[in-house]
């Protein structure tokens, strides 16, 4: 069974947030230290899994960013910001 790359991202994030909470609550040093070491190992695993994931998309850099999607054919009609000054 293949585990999606985002599962590794979620596990690593939760683990490192746990380290932050544990250090703020004055947990014993050995707990915080070993959790940090495990978190660093998970960061390396996460980066490897994300970079080797077989993710494909139809979008290109011509589509700009996800927060402001633009069709490639509409790029010529975008107003230039320097004309506003």
Secondary structure, 3 states (H helix, E strand, C coil): CCCCHHHHHHHHHHHHHHHHHHHHCCCCHHHHHHHHHHHHHHHHHHHHHHHCCCCCCCCCHHHEECCEECCHHHHHHCCCHHHHC
